[in-house]
Amino acid sequence: MHFTVGTFNLRNLALPNIQVYKDLMYSPQEYEAKIMWSMTQLTKLDADIVAFQEAFHDEALEELISRAGYKPSQLIISKTDQLEPKVGLLSRFPIKSQRCLSTLPKECQTEEFQHFRRPLIHAEIELSTEQSLHIFAIHLKSKQPLMSPDANPLDSISISKGISKSLQLRALEATAIRSFILDVLPDPVIVLGDFNDISQSVTTQIICGPKAPYQSSPLQRHQFIQERLFPVCDAAALKRYTNAHYTYAYNGWHENIDQILLSNHFADNNPRAIGRLHYTHVFNDHLIDHSFYNVDMPKHISDHGQLMAKINLLNAEQQKSSNSI
């Protein structure tokens, strides 16, 4: 058996004739174009489990999924009190349990930050009668500066302080997610979404988990390995002569800031693995560095590529064979 997971930043999916930002409101024609384009990409992605980001209205995301033909399926959308971009989770598999997490754990809170910028979704999904896994659909704080209302938006130091605040919040969010992962291990875990940073960044590696300190005993070292997650794009890159993975293009840089992290249950070097990463694919043909080429990006197109990973589950006989290696 195999299954696929994917992540899709929708770039401000919202209903028509509703002001979502000062400079953003879709006409009915623009909304239809956005639904049609997103539907095409979602159909290409065709993942069994999909994490969405930047969905302003539940109705718009529900329409997209319906028109893409995702049936039967279940959809969870995070809850917010205001008109804000939300996270969604779509699954063709039964969802055993779900929760929306908006508050940082007490140990991750500071005087300034007590909540996630975008509430995340945690769900337990039943792949089969014998196997389930935990999914975390996330959207971490962006690199856009968090500036106080009285700060000068043109002052270099004020901007730098704002970027520092954004990094602090993203790090707190990453630490919180890491604590949620430890709560559900040793069960299989997948974390996916818009991390707003590359795979080897500090914040992404916080979620993956630390490597064993040099003074660790062999038993302790093994425990650290068991608890670490790995980015699928990094694992795929090790099997290729070149690595052309990127989900975002800005100022001439092509980066992978949308991530899928798998727990050690799917690692090639784990003799007790329940599955293996088969391959990954990024749907990024539409990405052009518009700031670099000095052209405007059409509103209906996402500024992110869509990332998909296919995972082969091992049956009992295959797991036994793997254990004997």
Secondary structure, DSSP 8 states (H G I E B T S, - for coil): -EEEEEEEEEEEE--TT--SBTTB---HHHHHHHHHHHHHHHHHH--SEEEEEEE--HHHHHHHHHHTT--S-EEEE---SSS--EEEEEESS-EEEEEEEEE--GGG--SS--EEEEEEEEEEEESSSS-EEEEEEEE---SS----TTS-TT-HHHHHHHHHHHHHHHHHHHHHHHHHHHHHTTS-EEEEEE-SS-TTSHHHHHHH-----TT--HHHHHHHHHH-EEEHHHHHHTTSSS----SEEETTEEE--EEEEEEGGG-TT-TT-SEEEEEEEEE-TT---HHHHT----TTS-SS-EEEEEEEE--HHHHHHHHT-
